[in-house]
């Protein structure tokens, strides 16, 4: 091989390796490291900040030039081997094999590792080169990205896919695999990314699980419902659940009752309402979270495409999507039935209706089991609304009582069953 060609190939691979390390350094350098550079040279730090604040603009050019160097070096090597070896297939195969090994080691592994390890030292020359290349070849990369997006199905990326959310996610995954990010932190970071793609309807409390009150009820009844359900904000309806007229705040009702005791009986809930916030079920959770923070809203009513009430959502529902399930301090793992005495037992509200019937030695009709699976679901079906502590009904001679709530959403966790003399299944008041 011609010595000049060898030098050209080595120079191209060296520059490609430098560019690969530059990509790694620019992606890895932290804001703290930039501040340290600024202490020595504010001018250099300003350029570094400019590049890392617009990574797509500069890294796209760096990638283009790096690929050009590697391909040019491969062509030079292939041409040299074609002159030495008569068999063209063997010559090209040999050239490709050699360049594959050199590119992987000299361009792929070595410089990228050094770029990550010494990001602060590498970032300054890297940003100078990236800035210079962007000045010269910026329009070229813009044109190539536009062509790529035109022939690619889907919307494409205006600034190219090379510096994207996917790369940041991958970086988080790598940090987790190396033990730098704990499992809980890893899941939380990914949850933040996914929040922008999560719709409100995926996080809301559905209308079938909403606790609400009629506006014609007295303040005493509203306070009783709030204390038994555990909710401090309760939607207030007019004719039905699709006509929500406002939100009753327990502190407003309690303050009025404290200042004027007769108000508990003489005044109605709809006299002490706060306006309700309505949001479409197709809004993203990230957008709603920003609005709730901005407007200091803790609860919003979710409406469907026809304007009906689909459910409600609180700011805690959204935060729970990021940090995970928030359990109550009294939560337990009771999943089955346990006897307290011969005539009394306790079960999880999640216990299957058929299993409860087996424990109580009763037979349920197909109508009683229709549309529900758990005892909690059966109570909601019979009562016509979400059961709260104290809600009761009778089932084949047994009184079923919602006993206590669990979790942040205040769902019924356990139910108490007691033997009585009633034989019919009847509705009773909440």
KOLKOLFI-116750 format. One record per residue (C-alpha): x negated, y negated, z negated; residue number from 1. Coordinates in steps of 0.02 Angstrom, whole numbers, plus 50000, padded with zeros to 5 digits. Each point is the difference from the previous one (the first is absolute). Last residue first. Example, Ala and Ser with C-alpha at 12.3 -4.5 7.8 and 13.67 -1.06 7.14 Angstrom:
% residues 2
     px     py     pz  seq
  49316  50053  49643    2
  50069  50172  49967    1
% end
This chain:
% residues 430
     px     py     pz  seq
  53761  49727  47370  430
  50178  50056  49987  429
  50055  50180  50022  428
  50042  50106  50149  427
  50070  50172  49968  426
  49951  50180  50031  425
  50131  50107  49922  424
  49981  50125  49857  423
  49980  49885  49852  422
  49970  50092  49835  421
  49822  49942  49969  420
  49823  50069  50019  419
  49861  49872  50009  418
  49879  49962  50143  417
  49872  49859  49983  416
  49918  49928  50155  415
  49820  49951  50029  414
  49906  49883  50117  413
  50132  49875  50056  412
  49914  49876  50114  411
  49931  49841  49925  410
  49905  49947  50155  409
  49842  49979  49896  408
  50004  50179  49944  407
  50119  50092  49884  406
  50177  49970  49939  405
  50090  50087  49858  404
  50148  50111  49959  403
  50125  50011  50141  402
  50137  50102  49918  401
  50081  50160  50067  400
  50142  50068  49894  399
  50026  50187  50029  398
  50168  50085  50019  397
  49989  50026  50186  396
  49910  49836  50034  395
  50040  49845  49899  394
  49937  49826  50038  393
  49892  49874  49911  392
  49897  49842  50029  391
  49912  49957  49838  390
  49833  49958  50077  389
  50031  49944  50180  388
  50077  50096  50145  387
  49991  49920  50172  386
  50173  49976  50074  385
  50153  50098  50052  384
  50011  50093  49835  383
  50022  50168  50084  382
  49864  49977  50132  381
  49876  49914  49883  380
  50023  50141  49874  379
  49972  50131  50135  378
  49840  49914  50055  377
  49932  50006  49824  376
  50051  50184  49986  375
  49899  50035  50156  374
  50045  50063  50175  373
  50141  49893  50064  372
  50102  49987  50162  371
  50124  50138  49952  370
  49965  50092  49838  369
  50168  49957  49920  368
  50092  50040  50162  367
  49914  50170  50013  366
  50067  50043  49829  365
  49890  50016  49848  364
  49996  50152  49886  363
  49952  49985  49817  362
  49871  50091  49894  361
  49925  49839  49928  360
  49823  50049  50051  359
  50060  50066  50169  358
  50104  49845  50033  357
  49847  49893  49963  356
  49899  50102  50125  355
  50135  49975  50132  354
  49997  49812  49972  353
  49812  49990  50024  352
  49909  49914  49858  351
  49942  49826  50050  350
  50098  49920  49857  349
  49887  50102  49886  348
  50092  50103  49873  347
  50054  49996  49816  346
  50110  50121  49908  345
  50142  50008  49874  344
  50123  50131  49942  343
  49885  50141  49943  342
  49862  49881  49946  341
  49873  49886  50084  340
  49991  50111  50154  339
  49875  49954  50135  338
  50026  49978  50186  337
  49863  49973  50127  336
  49891  49865  50074  335
  49942  49910  49844  334
  49832  49924  50047  333
  50012  49847  49891  332
  50021  49813  50022  331
  50003  49897  49840  330
  49858  49885  50051  329
  50090  49965  50164  328
  49909  50043  50160  327
  49941  49878  50131  326
  49981  50097  50161  325
  49857  49941  50109  324
  49893  49843  50002  323
  50044  49939  50175  322
  50178  50066  50024  321
  50032  49956  49818  320
  49963  49819  50041  319
  50142  50003  50127  318
  50126  50077  49880  317
  49940  49881  49863  316
  50048  49850  50109  315
  50176  50067  49998  314
  50105  50076  50138  313
  50185  50022  50021  312
  50110  50113  50104  311
  50083  50011  50171  310
  50131  49868  49968  309
  50097  49967  50159  308
  49952  49867  50127  307
  50019  50114  50151  306
  49813  50021  50029  305
  49974  50051  49819  304
  49981  49888  49848  303
  49872  50009  49860  302
  50038  49897  49844  301
  49846  49920  49924  300
  49926  50005  49825  299
  49850  49915  49918  298
  49999  49835  50093  297
  49870  49867  49962  296
  50020  49916  50170  295
  49819  50021  50055  294
  49971  50166  49913  293
  50163  50072  50065  292
  49963  49935  50175  291
  49826  50078  50000  290
  50070  50166  49939  289
  50134  49994  50134  288
  49870  49981  50137  287
  49896  50145  49933  286
  50154  50111  49983  285
  50046  49979  50182  284
  50174  49937  50044  283
  50111  50131  50084  282
  50120  50015  49851  281
  50049  49819  50023  280
  49982  49886  49847  279
  50131  49919  49888  278
  49956  49893  49850  277
  50137  49983  49870  276
  50046  49836  49918  275
  50006  49996  49812  274
  50162  50036  49912  273
  50077  49944  49837  272
  50185  49969  50038  271
  50009  50162  50100  270
  49969  50097  49838  269
  50161  49944  49921  268
  50030  49893  49845  267
  50124  50029  49859  266
  49932  50159  49920  265
  49815  49967  49982  264
  50031  49813  50012  263
  50071  50001  49823  262
  49823  50007  49932  261
  49946  49834  50076  260
  49812  49969  49987  259
  49953  50183  49980  258
  50121  50060  50133  257
  49935  49870  50123  256
  49819  50049  49964  255
  50040  50186  50018  254
  50086  49972  50167  253
  49856  49896  50069  252
  49870  50123  49931  251
  50095  50146  50080  250
  49989  49922  50172  249
  50154  50029  50108  248
  49964  49998  50187  247
  50116  49929  50132  246
  50156  50021  50105  245
  49970  50176  50067  244
  50138  50042  50122  243
  49945  50166  50077  242
  50011  50085  49830  241
  50187  49966  49991  240
  50127  49862  49965  239
  49888  49877  49908  238
  49832  50071  49951  237
  49866  49950  49873  236
  49824  50070  50019  235
  49915  50034  49832  234
  49837  49927  49937  233
  49929  50053  49831  232
  50025  50186  50030  231
  49990  50127  49859  230
  50162  50087  50048  229
  50075  50003  49826  228
  49944  49825  49951  227
  50050  49926  50167  226
  50170  50084  49999  225
  50035  49937  49824  224
  49945  49825  50049  223
  50118  50004  50150  222
  50145  50063  49895  221
  49972  49863  49871  220
  49987  49867  50136  219
  50171  50051  50062  218
  50033  50090  50164  217
  50081  49906  50145  216
  49836  49989  50096  215
  49996  50188  50019  214
  49841  50088  49945  213
  49856  50087  50085  212
  49876  50144  49976  211
  49932  50057  50166  210
  49965  50185  50033  209
  50125  50025  50142  208
  49949  49832  50072  207
  49824  50065  50031  206
  49856  49936  49890  205
  49883  49927  50130  204
  49829  50063  50052  203
  50028  50075  50173  202
  50137  49874  50041  201
  49873  49859  49974  200
  49894  50061  50144  199
  49821  50059  49981  198
  49878  49953  50139  197
  49920  49853  49908  196
  49999  50101  49839  195
  49894  50133  50085  194
  49842  49895  49984  193
  50033  49969  49814  192
  50036  50185  49976  191
  49831  50042  50076  190
  49916  49892  49870  189
  50101  50080  49860  188
  49959  50176  50056  187
  49813  49965  49997  186
  50013  49910  49832  185
  50088  50151  49923  184
  49872  50121  50074  183
  49851  49899  49942  182
  49892  49899  50119  181
  49810  50020  50004  180
  50011  50189  49989  179
  49924  50033  50170  178
  50164  50064  50071  177
  50090  49846  49933  176
  49876  49882  50083  175
  50022  50095  50163  174
  50189  49986  49989  173
  49988  49813  49964  172
  49889  49978  50154  171
  50125  50099  50103  170
  50138  49885  49943  169
  49894  49851  50050  168
  49969  50076  50171  167
  50186  50033  50023  166
  50041  49820  49952  165
  49902  49943  50150  164
  49829  49949  50063  163
  49980  50102  50159  162
  50181  50001  50057  161
  49986  49850  50116  160
  50038  49817  49969  159
  50173  50003  50079  158
  50034  50178  49945  157
  50110  50116  50103  156
  50190  49995  50016  155
  50028  50178  50053  154
  49928  50107  50139  153
  49822  49950  50049  152
  49966  49938  50177  151
  50036  49817  49961  150
  49918  50008  49828  149
  49837  50059  50079  148
  50007  49862  50132  147
  50030  49868  49866  146
  49858  50072  49895  145
  49885  49991  50152  144
  50046  49818  50034  143
  49971  49949  49819  142
  49836  50095  50001  141
  49941  49905  50153  140
  50057  49831  49933  139
  49893  50025  49842  138
  49843  50050  50097  137
  49889  49846  49982  136
  50062  49917  49840  135
  50044  50169  49924  134
  49822  50062  50033  133
  49926  49851  49906  132
  50119  50019  49852  131
  49966  50188  49989  130
  49811  49970  50006  129
  50007  49868  49863  128
  50121  50107  49899  127
  49884  50150  50006  126
  49847  49896  49953  125
  50091  49945  49840  124
  50094  50162  49963  123
  49848  50114  49993  122
  49934  49937  49834  121
  50168  49998  49912  120
  50060  50162  50079  119
  49851  50099  49942  118
  50078  50170  49960  117
  50143  49983  50125  116
  49888  49941  50143  115
  49868  50128  49953  114
  50126  50140  50019  113
  50065  49930  50164  112
  49823  49980  50065  111
  49951  50181  49966  110
  50157  50098  50045  109
  50068  49939  50167  108
  49869  49905  50098  107
  49835  50091  49971  106
  50073  50167  49942  105
  50157  50019  50106  104
  49931  49903  50146  103
  49838  50100  50002  102
  50090  50168  49991  101
  50125  49954  50136  100
  49863  49922  50104   99
  49898  50161  50000   98
  50151  50108  50042   97
  50060  49883  50137   96
  49829  49994  50082   95
  49982  50190  49994   94
  50173  50026  50075   93
  49963  49872  50137   92
  49836  50085  50047   91
  50074  50175  49994   90
  50141  49949  50117   89
  49879  49910  50115   88
  49883  50150  50019   87
  49842  49924  50072   86
  49939  49938  49831   85
  49881  49850  49988   84
  50091  49869  50105   83
  50171  50052  49930   82
  49923  49990  49827   81
  49956  49818  50023   80
  50173  49954  50066   79
  50083  50087  49852   78
  49889  49905  49877   77
  50039  49833  50081   76
  50188  50039  50008   75
  50002  50049  49816   74
  49912  49838  49952   73
  50131  49901  50096   72
  50140  50094  49913   71
  49928  49969  49827   70
  49967  49815  50034   69
  50173  49971  50075   68
  50083  50086  49851   67
  49906  49886  49881   66
  50045  49846  50103   65
  50186  50040  49996   64
  49999  50044  49814   63
  49914  49837  49956   62
  50127  49905  50104   61
  50147  50084  49911   60
  49913  49970  49834   59
  49999  49812  50026   58
  50183  49957  50034   57
  50066  50145  49896   56
  49901  49948  49846   55
  50072  49824  49986   54
  49973  49959  49814   53
  49843  50108  50000   52
  49924  49895  50140   51
  50038  49828  49928   50
  49946  50054  49827   49
  49831  50057  50067   48
  49981  49835  50092   47
  50035  49901  49842   46
  49881  50109  49901   45
  49860  49958  50121   44
  50030  49813  49978   43
  50017  50012  49811   42
  49826  50079  49987   41
  49934  50066  49835   40
  50155  49982  49890   39
  50108  50035  50152   38
  49924  50174  50018   37
  50059  50040  49824   36
  50175  49939  50044   35
  49998  50115  50153   34
  49956  50147  49887   33
  50148  49957  49888   32
  50115  49997  50152   31
  49948  50178  50040   30
  49902  50069  50146   29
  50062  50167  50067   28
  50084  49960  50166   27
  49864  49877  50051   26
  49865  50122  49946   25
  50074  50149  50093   24
  50024  49903  50160   23
  49824  49931  49985   22
  49930  50175  49974   21
  50080  50052  50164   20
  49931  49842  50083   19
  49824  50039  49937   18
  50017  50178  50063   17
  50052  49936  50171   16
  49849  49884  49999   15
  49885  50145  49957   14
  50084  50112  50131   13
  49976  49868  50135   12
  49818  49969  49950   11
  49965  50187  49996   10
  50076  50023  50172    9
  49903  49853  50071    8
  49838  50061  49922    7
  50027  50174  50074    6
  50040  49924  50169    5
  49837  49902  49994    4
  49905  50157  49954    3
  50073  50089  50156    2
  50062  50175  49956    1
% end
